[in-house]
Amino acid sequence: MNARTFDPRRLDVAAFAEQQGQLAGELPLSQLQRLSDFTAPEGAPGSLDTVSWRARGEARPGRAQQPPHLWLHLTTETVLTMTCQRCLQPMPVPLNVARDLRFVEGKDAAAAEDADSEDDVLALTAHLNLHTLIEDELVLGLPWVPRHDACPEPLVVPSNSAGPEQAPDPHPFQAALAQLKKRLDS
């Protein structure tokens, strides 16, 4: 059991990592407005739609005379209803994000280390809003183009208003080109 209770909305990451803290919970999807903006109109989050999350802190020993490396291991799960970009129908999109974040002192150090490291490096702040971080990671985990593997209904192809027996009118450029060819041939 943790000696200290941690508030996910004002998380002291350094203390959380040093005490190897653990937190878990659920957030109503409707409270995550930026994420909810990606839902299909038919799939607006309801009161039962949630995001499950778990966070674990870790302090790994640093090199000689250096402070420990502070880590936050975050996992999130939810299902978002998005619009398939192929058939334009709503579809469930499972989002499972697992991220290991290392925290360092100062924004400049975080930017420099993030550029030189394969780790995700963030600047250590006095208080981190874990719920905002969860939403950020889920937004980053969204598919660029959501679409079914196989759409449930065949795609509707608009019919030609000219009818099946009549050929569509040629493009104006093609019509002018055809007239020019006739003049040159005669």
Backbone as JSON Lines, residues from 0, in Angstrom:
{"i":0,"aa":"M","n":[0.84,-1.18,0.0],"ca":[0.0,0.0,0.0],"c":[0.89,1.24,0.0]}
{"i":1,"aa":"N","n":[0.49,2.24,-0.76],"ca":[1.27,3.48,-0.83],"c":[1.15,4.26,0.46]}
{"i":2,"aa":"A","n":[2.27,4.85,0.88],"ca":[2.26,5.67,2.07],"c":[1.55,6.99,1.79]}
{"i":3,"aa":"R","n":[1.42,7.34,0.53],"ca":[0.85,8.61,0.14],"c":[-0.28,8.38,-0.86]}
{"i":4,"aa":"T","n":[-1.33,9.15,-0.75],"ca":[-2.42,9.09,-1.71],"c":[-2.12,10.1,-2.82]}
{"i":5,"aa":"F","n":[-2.24,9.65,-4.07],"ca":[-1.94,10.51,-5.21],"c":[-3.22,10.9,-5.92]}
{"i":6,"aa":"D","n":[-3.3,12.16,-6.29],"ca":[-4.44,12.71,-7.02],"c":[-4.09,12.71,-8.5]}
{"i":7,"aa":"P","n":[-4.83,11.98,-9.35],"ca":[-4.49,11.93,-10.77],"c":[-4.62,13.29,-11.48]}
{"i":8,"aa":"R","n":[-5.36,14.22,-10.91],"ca":[-5.5,15.54,-11.55],"c":[-4.38,16.5,-11.16]}
{"i":9,"aa":"R","n":[-3.63,16.16,-10.12],"ca":[-2.51,16.98,-9.66],"c":[-1.4,16.04,-9.2]}
{"i":10,"aa":"L","n":[-0.91,15.23,-10.14],"ca":[0.04,14.18,-9.81],"c":[1.46,14.73,-9.67]}
{"i":11,"aa":"D","n":[2.07,14.46,-8.52],"ca":[3.48,14.76,-8.3],"c":[4.25,13.57,-8.86]}
{"i":12,"aa":"V","n":[4.71,13.69,-10.1],"ca":[5.32,12.58,-10.82],"c":[6.58,12.08,-10.11]}
{"i":13,"aa":"A","n":[7.39,13.0,-9.59],"ca":[8.63,12.6,-8.92],"c":[8.32,11.73,-7.7]}
{"i":14,"aa":"A","n":[7.41,12.16,-6.85],"ca":[7.05,11.37,-5.66],"c":[6.38,10.07,-6.07]}
{"i":15,"aa":"F","n":[5.53,10.12,-7.1],"ca":[4.83,8.93,-7.59],"c":[5.83,7.88,-8.08]}
{"i":16,"aa":"A","n":[6.84,8.32,-8.82],"ca":[7.87,7.4,-9.34],"c":[8.73,6.87,-8.2]}
{"i":17,"aa":"E","n":[9.16,7.74,-7.3],"ca":[10.03,7.32,-6.21],"c":[9.34,6.33,-5.27]}
{"i":18,"aa":"Q","n":[8.03,6.47,-5.1],"ca":[7.29,5.55,-4.23],"c":[6.7,4.37,-5.01]}
{"i":19,"aa":"Q","n":[7.04,4.28,-6.28],"ca":[6.51,3.23,-7.16],"c":[4.98,3.16,-7.03]}
{"i":20,"aa":"G","n":[4.39,4.34,-7.11],"ca":[2.93,4.45,-6.97],"c":[2.19,3.77,-8.11]}
{"i":21,"aa":"Q","n":[0.95,3.44,-7.81],"ca":[0.07,2.84,-8.81],"c":[-1.3,3.47,-8.67]}
{"i":22,"aa":"L","n":[-1.89,3.81,-9.8],"ca":[-3.24,4.34,-9.85],"c":[-3.99,3.66,-10.98]}
{"i":23,"aa":"A","n":[-5.29,3.55,-10.85],"ca":[-6.13,3.0,-11.91],"c":[-7.51,3.61,-11.77]}
{"i":24,"aa":"G","n":[-8.23,3.66,-12.86],"ca":[-9.57,4.19,-12.79],"c":[-10.26,4.17,-14.13]}
{"i":25,"aa":"E","n":[-11.42,4.8,-14.15],"ca":[-12.2,4.96,-15.37],"c":[-12.63,6.41,-15.48]}
{"i":26,"aa":"L","n":[-12.63,6.9,-16.69],"ca":[-13.08,8.26,-16.98],"c":[-14.27,8.18,-17.92]}
{"i":27,"aa":"P","n":[-15.3,8.98,-17.69],"ca":[-16.38,9.03,-18.68],"c":[-15.84,9.62,-19.99]}
{"i":28,"aa":"L","n":[-16.08,8.94,-21.07],"ca":[-15.61,9.39,-22.37],"c":[-16.18,10.77,-22.7]}
{"i":29,"aa":"S","n":[-17.37,11.07,-22.25],"ca":[-18.0,12.36,-22.53],"c":[-17.25,13.52,-21.89]}
{"i":30,"aa":"Q","n":[-16.41,13.26,-20.88],"ca":[-15.63,14.33,-20.25],"c":[-14.34,14.64,-21.02]}
{"i":31,"aa":"L","n":[-13.99,13.82,-21.96],"ca":[-12.79,14.03,-22.76],"c":[-13.22,14.65,-24.1]}
{"i":32,"aa":"Q","n":[-13.42,15.96,-24.09],"ca":[-14.02,16.66,-25.22],"c":[-13.22,16.55,-26.51]}
{"i":33,"aa":"R","n":[-11.9,16.7,-26.43],"ca":[-11.09,16.61,-27.66],"c":[-11.21,15.24,-28.29]}
{"i":34,"aa":"L","n":[-11.23,14.19,-27.48],"ca":[-11.37,12.84,-28.01],"c":[-12.79,12.63,-28.54]}
{"i":35,"aa":"S","n":[-13.78,13.14,-27.82],"ca":[-15.18,13.0,-28.25],"c":[-15.45,13.68,-29.58]}
{"i":36,"aa":"D","n":[-14.66,14.72,-29.9],"ca":[-14.85,15.42,-31.17],"c":[-14.59,14.51,-32.38]}
{"i":37,"aa":"F","n":[-13.89,13.4,-32.19],"ca":[-13.58,12.49,-33.28],"c":[-14.66,11.42,-33.49]}
{"i":38,"aa":"T","n":[-15.69,11.41,-32.65],"ca":[-16.71,10.38,-32.78],"c":[-17.65,10.68,-33.94]}
{"i":39,"aa":"A","n":[-18.26,9.63,-34.45],"ca":[-19.27,9.77,-35.5],"c":[-20.5,10.44,-34.88]}
{"i":40,"aa":"P","n":[-21.25,11.21,-35.66],"ca":[-22.44,11.87,-35.11],"c":[-23.41,10.87,-34.44]}
{"i":41,"aa":"E","n":[-23.5,9.67,-35.02],"ca":[-24.4,8.65,-34.45],"c":[-23.81,8.01,-33.21]}
{"i":42,"aa":"G","n":[-22.52,8.22,-32.96],"ca":[-21.85,7.52,-31.88],"c":[-21.36,8.42,-30.76]}
{"i":43,"aa":"A","n":[-22.07,9.52,-30.52],"ca":[-21.66,10.42,-29.44],"c":[-21.61,9.64,-28.13]}
{"i":44,"aa":"P","n":[-20.56,9.87,-27.32],"ca":[-20.4,9.1,-26.09],"c":[-21.6,9.26,-25.15]}
{"i":45,"aa":"G","n":[-22.04,8.13,-24.63],"ca":[-23.12,8.13,-23.66],"c":[-22.58,7.99,-22.24]}
{"i":46,"aa":"S","n":[-23.47,7.9,-21.3],"ca":[-23.06,7.86,-19.9],"c":[-22.33,6.56,-19.54]}
{"i":47,"aa":"L","n":[-22.5,5.51,-20.34],"ca":[-21.84,4.24,-20.04],"c":[-20.5,4.08,-20.75]}
{"i":48,"aa":"D","n":[-20.15,5.0,-21.65],"ca":[-18.9,4.91,-22.38],"c":[-17.76,5.46,-21.51]}
{"i":49,"aa":"T","n":[-16.74,4.63,-21.3],"ca":[-15.66,5.03,-20.41],"c":[-14.29,4.73,-21.02]}
{"i":50,"aa":"V","n":[-13.28,5.31,-20.39],"ca":[-11.89,5.03,-20.69],"c":[-11.31,4.39,-19.45]}
{"i":51,"aa":"S","n":[-10.8,3.17,-19.56],"ca":[-10.11,2.52,-18.45],"c":[-8.63,2.87,-18.54]}
{"i":52,"aa":"W","n":[-8.01,3.14,-17.4],"ca":[-6.6,3.5,-17.42],"c":[-5.87,2.98,-16.18]}
{"i":53,"aa":"R","n":[-4.56,2.81,-16.36],"ca":[-3.68,2.4,-15.26],"c":[-2.38,3.17,-15.4]}
{"i":54,"aa":"A","n":[-1.84,3.6,-14.27],"ca":[-0.56,4.31,-14.27],"c":[0.31,3.72,-13.17]}
{"i":55,"aa":"R","n":[1.59,3.59,-13.49],"ca":[2.55,3.06,-12.52],"c":[3.82,3.9,-12.6]}
{"i":56,"aa":"G","n":[4.32,4.29,-11.46],"ca":[5.54,5.07,-11.4],"c":[6.75,4.19,-11.14]}
{"i":57,"aa":"E","n":[7.9,4.64,-11.62],"ca":[9.12,3.88,-11.42],"c":[10.29,4.86,-11.39]}
{"i":58,"aa":"A","n":[11.22,4.65,-10.46],"ca":[12.46,5.42,-10.4],"c":[13.6,4.45,-10.63]}
{"i":59,"aa":"R","n":[14.3,4.61,-11.76],"ca":[15.44,3.76,-12.07],"c":[16.72,4.5,-11.7]}
{"i":60,"aa":"P","n":[17.69,3.81,-11.15],"ca":[18.93,4.49,-10.76],"c":[19.6,5.13,-11.97]}
{"i":61,"aa":"G","n":[20.1,6.36,-11.75],"ca":[20.84,7.05,-12.8],"c":[22.3,6.64,-12.77]}
{"i":62,"aa":"R","n":[23.07,7.19,-13.68],"ca":[24.51,6.93,-13.69],"c":[25.12,7.58,-12.45]}
{"i":63,"aa":"A","n":[26.39,7.34,-12.23],"ca":[27.08,7.86,-11.06],"c":[26.82,9.36,-10.89]}
{"i":64,"aa":"Q","n":[26.45,9.74,-9.7],"ca":[26.23,11.14,-9.31],"c":[25.04,11.79,-10.04]}
{"i":65,"aa":"Q","n":[24.21,11.03,-10.71],"ca":[23.05,11.59,-11.38],"c":[21.79,11.15,-10.65]}
{"i":66,"aa":"P","n":[20.75,11.99,-10.7],"ca":[19.5,11.6,-10.06],"c":[18.87,10.41,-10.78]}
{"i":67,"aa":"P","n":[17.94,9.74,-10.11],"ca":[17.27,8.6,-10.76],"c":[16.42,9.05,-11.95]}
{"i":68,"aa":"H","n":[16.24,8.13,-12.87],"ca":[15.36,8.38,-14.02],"c":[13.93,8.11,-13.56]}
{"i":69,"aa":"L","n":[13.05,9.07,-13.8],"ca":[11.66,8.97,-13.37],"c":[10.8,8.53,-14.55]}
{"i":70,"aa":"W","n":[10.03,7.47,-14.33],"ca":[9.2,6.9,-15.39],"c":[7.74,6.86,-14.96]}
{"i":71,"aa":"L","n":[6.88,7.03,-15.95],"ca":[5.45,6.83,-15.76],"c":[5.01,5.87,-16.85]}
{"i":72,"aa":"H","n":[4.49,4.73,-16.44],"ca":[3.99,3.71,-17.39],"c":[2.47,3.84,-17.41]}
{"i":73,"aa":"L","n":[1.92,4.12,-18.59],"ca":[0.5,4.42,-18.73],"c":[-0.13,3.47,-19.74]}
{"i":74,"aa":"T","n":[-1.26,2.89,-19.36],"ca":[-2.04,2.08,-20.31],"c":[-3.48,2.57,-20.27]}
{"i":75,"aa":"T","n":[-4.1,2.65,-21.44],"ca":[-5.48,3.11,-21.55],"c":[-6.23,2.22,-22.54]}
{"i":76,"aa":"E","n":[-7.52,2.1,-22.32],"ca":[-8.38,1.3,-23.21],"c":[-9.74,1.95,-23.31]}
{"i":77,"aa":"T","n":[-10.26,2.0,-24.52],"ca":[-11.62,2.45,-24.74],"c":[-12.06,2.03,-26.14]}
{"i":78,"aa":"V","n":[-13.31,2.24,-26.45],"ca":[-13.84,2.01,-27.8],"c":[-14.54,3.29,-28.21]}
{"i":79,"aa":"L","n":[-14.15,3.8,-29.36],"ca":[-14.72,5.05,-29.88],"c":[-15.49,4.71,-31.15]}
{"i":80,"aa":"T","n":[-16.66,5.31,-31.33],"ca":[-17.41,5.11,-32.57],"c":[-17.01,6.22,-33.53]}
{"i":81,"aa":"M","n":[-16.39,5.81,-34.65],"ca":[-15.94,6.77,-35.65],"c":[-16.62,6.48,-36.98]}
{"i":82,"aa":"T","n":[-16.46,7.37,-37.94],"ca":[-17.06,7.21,-39.26],"c":[-16.06,6.53,-40.19]}
{"i":83,"aa":"C","n":[-16.48,5.41,-40.77],"ca":[-15.65,4.72,-41.76],"c":[-15.49,5.64,-42.97]}
{"i":84,"aa":"Q","n":[-14.26,5.84,-43.4],"ca":[-14.01,6.74,-44.51],"c":[-14.25,6.09,-45.87]}
{"i":85,"aa":"R","n":[-14.6,4.82,-45.87],"ca":[-14.9,4.12,-47.11],"c":[-16.41,4.12,-47.35]}
{"i":86,"aa":"C","n":[-17.19,3.71,-46.35],"ca":[-18.64,3.58,-46.54],"c":[-19.43,4.67,-45.82]}
{"i":87,"aa":"L","n":[-18.75,5.5,-45.02],"ca":[-19.35,6.6,-44.27],"c":[-20.38,6.14,-43.23]}
{"i":88,"aa":"Q","n":[-20.24,4.9,-42.76],"ca":[-21.1,4.38,-41.7],"c":[-20.33,4.38,-40.38]}
{"i":89,"aa":"P","n":[-21.04,4.45,-39.26],"ca":[-20.34,4.39,-37.97],"c":[-19.7,3.02,-37.76]}
{"i":90,"aa":"M","n":[-18.57,3.04,-37.06],"ca":[-17.87,1.78,-36.77],"c":[-17.16,1.9,-35.42]}
{"i":91,"aa":"P","n":[-17.09,0.81,-34.66],"ca":[-16.36,0.85,-33.4],"c":[-14.85,0.77,-33.66]}
{"i":92,"aa":"V","n":[-14.1,1.61,-32.97],"ca":[-12.65,1.63,-33.1],"c":[-12.06,1.41,-31.7]}
{"i":93,"aa":"P","n":[-11.51,0.21,-31.44],"ca":[-10.88,-0.02,-30.13],"c":[-9.56,0.75,-30.06]}
{"i":94,"aa":"L","n":[-9.36,1.45,-28.97],"ca":[-8.11,2.19,-28.74],"c":[-7.43,1.6,-27.52]}
{"i":95,"aa":"N","n":[-6.26,1.06,-27.7],"ca":[-5.45,0.52,-26.61],"c":[-4.08,1.17,-26.71]}
{"i":96,"aa":"V","n":[-3.76,1.99,-25.75],"ca":[-2.5,2.72,-25.78],"c":[-1.67,2.32,-24.57]}
{"i":97,"aa":"A","n":[-0.43,1.97,-24.8],"ca":[0.53,1.69,-23.73],"c":[1.75,2.58,-23.99]}
{"i":98,"aa":"R","n":[2.05,3.45,-23.05],"ca":[3.14,4.4,-23.24],"c":[4.02,4.43,-22.0]}
{"i":99,"aa":"D","n":[5.32,4.44,-22.22],"ca":[6.31,4.58,-21.16],"c":[6.93,5.96,-21.33]}
{"i":100,"aa":"L","n":[6.74,6.83,-20.35],"ca":[7.2,8.2,-20.43],"c":[8.28,8.45,-19.38]}
{"i":101,"aa":"R","n":[9.38,9.05,-19.82],"ca":[10.45,9.4,-18.9],"c":[10.39,10.91,-18.67]}
{"i":102,"aa":"F","n":[10.56,11.31,-17.43],"ca":[10.48,12.72,-17.06],"c":[11.86,13.22,-16.65]}
{"i":103,"aa":"V","n":[12.19,14.43,-17.12],"ca":[13.46,15.08,-16.78],"c":[13.17,16.51,-16.36]}
{"i":104,"aa":"E","n":[14.13,17.12,-15.66],"ca":[14.0,18.51,-15.2],"c":[14.13,19.47,-16.37]}
{"i":105,"aa":"G","n":[13.16,20.33,-16.57],"ca":[13.23,21.41,-17.54],"c":[12.81,21.06,-18.95]}
{"i":106,"aa":"K","n":[12.19,22.03,-19.6],"ca":[11.71,21.84,-20.97],"c":[12.86,21.69,-21.96]}
{"i":107,"aa":"D","n":[13.93,22.46,-21.76],"ca":[15.07,22.39,-22.68],"c":[15.72,21.0,-22.63]}
{"i":108,"aa":"A","n":[15.9,20.48,-21.42],"ca":[16.48,19.15,-21.27],"c":[15.57,18.09,-21.88]}
{"i":109,"aa":"A","n":[14.26,18.25,-21.69],"ca":[13.3,17.29,-22.25],"c":[13.36,17.32,-23.78]}
{"i":110,"aa":"A","n":[13.41,18.51,-24.37],"ca":[13.46,18.62,-25.83],"c":[14.75,18.02,-26.38]}
{"i":111,"aa":"A","n":[15.87,18.3,-25.7],"ca":[17.16,17.76,-26.17],"c":[17.21,16.24,-26.04]}
{"i":112,"aa":"E","n":[16.77,15.73,-24.9],"ca":[16.81,14.27,-24.7],"c":[15.79,13.55,-25.57]}
{"i":113,"aa":"D","n":[14.65,14.17,-25.8],"ca":[13.62,13.54,-26.63],"c":[14.13,13.4,-28.07]}
{"i":114,"aa":"A","n":[14.87,14.39,-28.54],"ca":[15.41,14.34,-29.9],"c":[16.49,13.28,-30.04]}
{"i":115,"aa":"D","n":[17.26,13.04,-28.97],"ca":[18.38,12.1,-29.03],"c":[18.05,10.71,-28.51]}
{"i":116,"aa":"S","n":[16.82,10.48,-28.08],"ca":[16.47,9.22,-27.43],"c":[15.27,8.58,-28.11]}
{"i":117,"aa":"E","n":[15.2,7.28,-27.98],"ca":[14.02,6.59,-28.49],"c":[12.89,6.61,-27.47]}
{"i":118,"aa":"D","n":[13.21,7.04,-26.24],"ca":[12.2,7.14,-25.19],"c":[11.33,8.37,-25.42]}
{"i":119,"aa":"D","n":[10.09,8.31,-24.93],"ca":[9.25,9.5,-24.91],"c":[9.65,10.27,-23.66]}
{"i":120,"aa":"V","n":[10.17,11.49,-23.84],"ca":[10.69,12.29,-22.73],"c":[9.84,13.54,-22.57]}
{"i":121,"aa":"L","n":[9.4,13.78,-21.34],"ca":[8.61,14.97,-21.02],"c":[9.29,15.75,-19.91]}
{"i":122,"aa":"A","n":[8.97,17.04,-19.83],"ca":[9.5,17.88,-18.77],"c":[8.72,17.62,-17.48]}
{"i":123,"aa":"L","n":[9.45,17.51,-16.4],"ca":[8.85,17.3,-15.09],"c":[8.17,18.59,-14.64]}
{"i":124,"aa":"T","n":[6.93,18.49,-14.23],"ca":[6.19,19.65,-13.72],"c":[5.83,19.39,-12.27]}
{"i":125,"aa":"A","n":[5.46,20.45,-11.57],"ca":[5.09,20.31,-10.16],"c":[3.87,19.41,-10.02]}
{"i":126,"aa":"H","n":[2.91,19.59,-10.91],"ca":[1.68,18.79,-10.87],"c":[1.26,18.46,-12.29]}
{"i":127,"aa":"L","n":[1.06,17.2,-12.56],"ca":[0.64,16.72,-13.88],"c":[-0.82,16.3,-13.8]}
{"i":128,"aa":"N","n":[-1.62,16.78,-14.75],"ca":[-3.0,16.32,-14.85],"c":[-2.99,15.03,-15.67]}
{"i":129,"aa":"L","n":[-3.09,13.91,-14.99],"ca":[-3.02,12.6,-15.63],"c":[-4.18,12.4,-16.6]}
{"i":130,"aa":"H","n":[-5.36,12.97,-16.3],"ca":[-6.51,12.82,-17.19],"c":[-6.24,13.51,-18.53]}
{"i":131,"aa":"T","n":[-5.58,14.67,-18.51],"ca":[-5.23,15.36,-19.76],"c":[-4.21,14.54,-20.54]}
{"i":132,"aa":"L","n":[-3.23,13.97,-19.84],"ca":[-2.23,13.13,-20.5],"c":[-2.89,11.9,-21.14]}
{"i":133,"aa":"I","n":[-3.84,11.31,-20.45],"ca":[-4.57,10.15,-20.98],"c":[-5.29,10.54,-22.27]}
{"i":134,"aa":"E","n":[-5.97,11.68,-22.26],"ca":[-6.66,12.13,-23.46],"c":[-5.68,12.41,-24.59]}
{"i":135,"aa":"D","n":[-4.55,13.05,-24.27],"ca":[-3.53,13.32,-25.29],"c":[-3.06,12.02,-25.95]}
{"i":136,"aa":"E","n":[-2.76,11.03,-25.14],"ca":[-2.25,9.76,-25.68],"c":[-3.31,9.04,-26.52]}
{"i":137,"aa":"L","n":[-4.57,9.12,-26.13],"ca":[-5.63,8.49,-26.92],"c":[-5.82,9.2,-28.25]}
{"i":138,"aa":"V","n":[-5.76,10.53,-28.24],"ca":[-5.88,11.28,-29.5],"c":[-4.73,10.91,-30.43]}
{"i":139,"aa":"L","n":[-3.52,10.79,-29.87],"ca":[-2.38,10.4,-30.69],"c":[-2.51,8.97,-31.22]}
{"i":140,"aa":"G","n":[-3.28,8.13,-30.53],"ca":[-3.46,6.74,-30.94],"c":[-4.58,6.52,-31.94]}
{"i":141,"aa":"L","n":[-5.32,7.57,-32.3],"ca":[-6.42,7.43,-33.26],"c":[-5.91,7.05,-34.64]}
{"i":142,"aa":"P","n":[-6.66,6.24,-35.38],"ca":[-6.24,5.93,-36.76],"c":[-6.38,7.17,-37.64]}
{"i":143,"aa":"W","n":[-5.46,7.31,-38.59],"ca":[-5.52,8.45,-39.5],"c":[-6.76,8.39,-40.38]}
{"i":144,"aa":"V","n":[-7.05,7.2,-40.87],"ca":[-8.21,7.0,-41.75],"c":[-8.97,5.78,-41.23]}
{"i":145,"aa":"P","n":[-9.96,6.01,-40.37],"ca":[-10.71,4.85,-39.88],"c":[-11.54,4.23,-41.0]}
{"i":146,"aa":"R","n":[-11.46,2.91,-41.1],"ca":[-12.28,2.22,-42.1],"c":[-12.41,0.76,-41.72]}
{"i":147,"aa":"H","n":[-13.53,0.19,-42.13],"ca":[-13.77,-1.23,-41.91],"c":[-12.77,-2.05,-42.72]}
{"i":148,"aa":"D","n":[-12.45,-3.24,-42.25],"ca":[-11.67,-4.16,-43.08],"c":[-12.5,-4.55,-44.3]}
{"i":149,"aa":"A","n":[-13.77,-4.81,-44.05],"ca":[-14.74,-5.06,-45.12],"c":[-16.02,-4.37,-44.69]}
{"i":150,"aa":"C","n":[-16.46,-3.41,-45.46],"ca":[-17.66,-2.64,-45.08],"c":[-18.87,-3.56,-45.04]}
{"i":151,"aa":"P","n":[-19.75,-3.36,-44.05],"ca":[-20.9,-4.26,-43.88],"c":[-21.94,-4.16,-44.98]}
{"i":152,"aa":"E","n":[-22.02,-3.0,-45.63],"ca":[-23.0,-2.83,-46.7],"c":[-22.26,-2.41,-47.97]}
{"i":153,"aa":"P","n":[-22.75,-2.84,-49.14],"ca":[-22.08,-2.43,-50.37],"c":[-22.15,-0.91,-50.53]}
{"i":154,"aa":"L","n":[-21.12,-0.36,-51.14],"ca":[-21.09,1.08,-51.36],"c":[-22.12,1.46,-52.41]}
{"i":155,"aa":"V","n":[-22.79,2.57,-52.19],"ca":[-23.81,3.06,-53.12],"c":[-23.11,3.96,-54.13]}
{"i":156,"aa":"V","n":[-23.21,3.58,-55.4],"ca":[-22.63,4.37,-56.48],"c":[-23.74,5.21,-57.07]}
{"i":157,"aa":"P","n":[-23.56,6.53,-57.14],"ca":[-24.63,7.37,-57.69],"c":[-24.91,7.01,-59.15]}
{"i":158,"aa":"S","n":[-26.2,6.96,-59.49],"ca":[-26.57,6.61,-60.87],"c":[-26.46,7.84,-61.75]}
{"i":159,"aa":"N","n":[-26.24,7.59,-63.04],"ca":[-26.12,8.67,-64.01],"c":[-27.52,9.16,-64.33]}
{"i":160,"aa":"S","n":[-27.73,10.45,-64.26],"ca":[-29.06,11.01,-64.51],"c":[-29.48,10.88,-65.97]}
{"i":161,"aa":"A","n":[-28.51,10.65,-66.87],"ca":[-28.83,10.52,-68.3],"c":[-29.49,9.19,-68.61]}
{"i":162,"aa":"G","n":[-29.44,8.24,-67.7],"ca":[-30.04,6.93,-67.94],"c":[-29.02,5.98,-68.52]}
{"i":163,"aa":"P","n":[-29.28,4.69,-68.43],"ca":[-28.3,3.71,-68.88],"c":[-28.16,3.67,-70.4]}
{"i":164,"aa":"E","n":[-29.22,4.06,-71.19],"ca":[-29.14,3.97,-72.64],"c":[-28.34,5.12,-73.23]}
{"i":165,"aa":"Q","n":[-28.35,6.28,-72.58],"ca":[-27.7,7.46,-73.14],"c":[-26.3,7.61,-72.57]}
{"i":166,"aa":"A","n":[-25.4,7.97,-73.45],"ca":[-24.04,8.25,-72.99],"c":[-24.03,9.62,-72.34]}
{"i":167,"aa":"P","n":[-23.21,9.81,-71.35],"ca":[-23.15,11.13,-70.73],"c":[-22.57,12.16,-71.7]}
{"i":168,"aa":"D","n":[-22.93,13.4,-71.5],"ca":[-22.39,14.47,-72.34],"c":[-20.89,14.52,-72.17]}
{"i":169,"aa":"P","n":[-20.16,14.71,-73.3],"ca":[-18.71,14.77,-73.19],"c":[-18.31,16.05,-72.45]}
{"i":170,"aa":"H","n":[-17.13,16.0,-71.92],"ca":[-16.58,17.17,-71.24],"c":[-16.45,18.29,-72.28]}
{"i":171,"aa":"P","n":[-16.68,19.56,-71.93],"ca":[-16.62,20.65,-72.92],"c":[-15.29,20.68,-73.68]}
{"i":172,"aa":"F","n":[-14.19,20.41,-73.01],"ca":[-12.9,20.41,-73.7],"c":[-12.85,19.3,-74.74]}
{"i":173,"aa":"Q","n":[-13.36,18.12,-74.37],"ca":[-13.35,17.0,-75.32],"c":[-14.25,17.3,-76.51]}
{"i":174,"aa":"A","n":[-15.38,17.95,-76.26],"ca":[-16.29,18.3,-77.36],"c":[-15.63,19.29,-78.31]}
{"i":175,"aa":"A","n":[-14.94,20.3,-77.76],"ca":[-14.27,21.28,-78.61],"c":[-13.13,20.63,-79.39]}
{"i":176,"aa":"L","n":[-12.41,19.72,-78.76],"ca":[-11.32,19.01,-79.42],"c":[-11.86,18.15,-80.57]}
{"i":177,"aa":"A","n":[-12.98,17.49,-80.37],"ca":[-13.59,16.66,-81.42],"c":[-13.98,17.53,-82.62]}
{"i":178,"aa":"Q","n":[-14.56,18.72,-82.36],"ca":[-14.94,19.62,-83.45],"c":[-13.7,20.1,-84.21]}
{"i":179,"aa":"L","n":[-12.64,20.4,-83.49],"ca":[-11.41,20.85,-84.13],"c":[-10.84,19.76,-85.02]}
{"i":180,"aa":"K","n":[-10.87,18.5,-84.54],"ca":[-10.38,17.38,-85.34],"c":[-11.18,17.24,-86.63]}
{"i":181,"aa":"K","n":[-12.51,17.42,-86.55],"ca":[-13.36,17.29,-87.74],"c":[-12.98,18.33,-88.78]}
{"i":182,"aa":"R","n":[-12.73,19.57,-88.3],"ca":[-12.36,20.66,-89.23],"c":[-11.02,20.36,-89.9]}
{"i":183,"aa":"L","n":[-10.07,19.84,-89.12],"ca":[-8.75,19.57,-89.69],"c":[-8.8,18.4,-90.67]}
{"i":184,"aa":"D","n":[-9.65,17.4,-90.43],"ca":[-9.76,16.25,-91.31],"c":[-10.45,16.61,-92.62]}
{"i":185,"aa":"S","n":[-11.3,17.64,-92.63],"ca":[-12.04,17.95,-93.85],"c":[-11.34,18.96,-94.71]}
